[in-house]
Amino acid sequence: MNIAKMMKEAQRMQERMAEAQVALASRTVEATTGGGKVKVTATGTGDVTAIKIDPQVVDPNDVEMLEDLVLTAVKQALEDAKKLGSDEMGKLTGGMKIPGLSM
């Protein structure tokens, strides 16, 4: 393969990756804890966009439990977003690990 063809292929892959990033930003993942009492929504790029808390889980005498539920849901949403991003980028790279492309 000549260098010009390799450069052209690299440019096409870069364009497809940019398109995938835009697509990931429009996709969402949701994670829930506490039997659905706390729900966190994040984009495929890892931005948390919403946190919903069922009023029944709000207990002024047990704020620590609510904090734990929120933290757990946020961590799960971010983990799911990271997996979604890795899966989508893996489709473009054929599973190759390319430095700087991991979510």
C-alpha positions as CSV (number, residue, x, y, z in Angstrom):
1,M,0.0,0.0,0.0
2,N,1.4,3.4,-0.9
3,I,1.6,6.3,1.5
4,A,-1.0,8.4,-0.3
5,K,-3.6,5.6,-0.1
6,M,-2.8,5.0,3.6
7,M,-3.2,8.7,4.3
8,K,-6.5,8.7,2.5
9,E,-7.7,5.7,4.5
10,A,-6.6,7.4,7.7
11,Q,-8.5,10.5,6.8
12,R,-11.7,8.5,6.0
13,M,-11.4,6.7,9.4
14,Q,-11.0,10.0,11.2
15,E,-14.1,11.4,9.5
16,R,-16.1,8.3,10.4
17,M,-14.9,8.6,14.0
18,A,-16.0,12.2,14.1
19,E,-19.4,11.2,12.9
20,A,-19.5,8.4,15.5
21,Q,-18.7,11.0,18.2
22,V,-21.6,13.2,17.1
23,A,-23.9,10.1,17.0
24,L,-22.8,9.1,20.5
25,A,-23.6,12.5,21.8
26,S,-27.2,12.1,20.7
27,R,-27.6,8.6,22.2
28,T,-28.4,8.1,25.8
29,V,-28.1,5.4,28.5
30,E,-30.0,5.1,31.7
31,A,-29.1,3.5,35.0
32,T,-31.3,3.0,38.0
33,T,-30.8,2.1,41.6
34,G,-33.0,1.5,44.6
35,G,-35.5,-0.4,42.6
36,G,-35.9,2.4,40.2
37,K,-36.1,5.1,42.8
38,V,-33.0,6.9,41.4
39,K,-32.5,7.2,37.6
40,V,-29.5,8.8,35.9
41,T,-29.4,9.5,32.2
42,A,-26.1,10.1,30.3
43,T,-25.1,10.6,26.7
44,G,-23.0,8.1,24.9
45,T,-20.1,10.6,25.3
46,G,-20.4,10.4,29.1
47,D,-22.2,13.6,29.9
48,V,-24.8,13.2,32.7
49,T,-27.9,14.9,31.4
50,A,-30.5,14.1,34.1
51,I,-31.0,12.7,37.6
52,K,-34.5,11.8,38.7
53,I,-35.2,10.9,42.4
54,D,-38.5,9.4,43.5
55,P,-39.7,11.6,46.5
56,Q,-40.3,8.4,48.5
57,V,-36.6,7.7,48.7
58,V,-35.9,11.2,50.3
59,D,-35.5,10.7,54.0
60,P,-34.0,13.6,55.9
61,N,-32.8,11.1,58.5
62,D,-30.9,9.0,56.0
63,V,-29.3,11.3,53.5
64,E,-26.3,9.0,53.3
65,M,-28.5,6.3,51.7
66,L,-29.7,8.7,49.0
67,E,-26.2,9.9,48.3
68,D,-25.1,6.3,47.9
69,L,-28.0,5.5,45.5
70,V,-27.2,8.6,43.4
71,L,-23.5,7.8,43.3
72,T,-24.1,4.2,42.3
73,A,-26.5,5.2,39.5
74,V,-24.1,7.9,38.2
75,K,-21.2,5.4,38.1
76,Q,-23.3,2.8,36.3
77,A,-24.6,5.4,33.7
78,L,-21.0,6.5,33.0
79,E,-19.8,2.9,32.8
80,D,-22.6,2.1,30.4
81,A,-21.8,5.2,28.3
82,K,-18.1,4.2,28.2
83,K,-19.1,0.7,27.0
84,L,-21.4,2.2,24.4
85,G,-18.6,4.4,23.1
86,S,-16.1,1.6,23.1
87,D,-18.5,-0.6,21.2
88,E,-19.2,2.0,18.6
89,M,-15.5,2.9,18.1
90,G,-14.6,-0.7,18.0
91,K,-16.9,-1.1,15.0
92,L,-14.8,1.5,13.2
93,T,-11.4,0.3,14.2
94,G,-12.2,-3.4,13.8
95,G,-11.4,-3.9,17.5
96,M,-7.9,-2.4,17.3
97,K,-6.9,-0.5,20.3
98,I,-5.8,2.9,19.1
99,P,-4.2,5.2,21.7
100,G,-6.3,8.3,22.5
101,L,-9.6,6.8,21.2
102,S,-10.8,5.0,24.3
103,M,-13.8,6.6,26.0
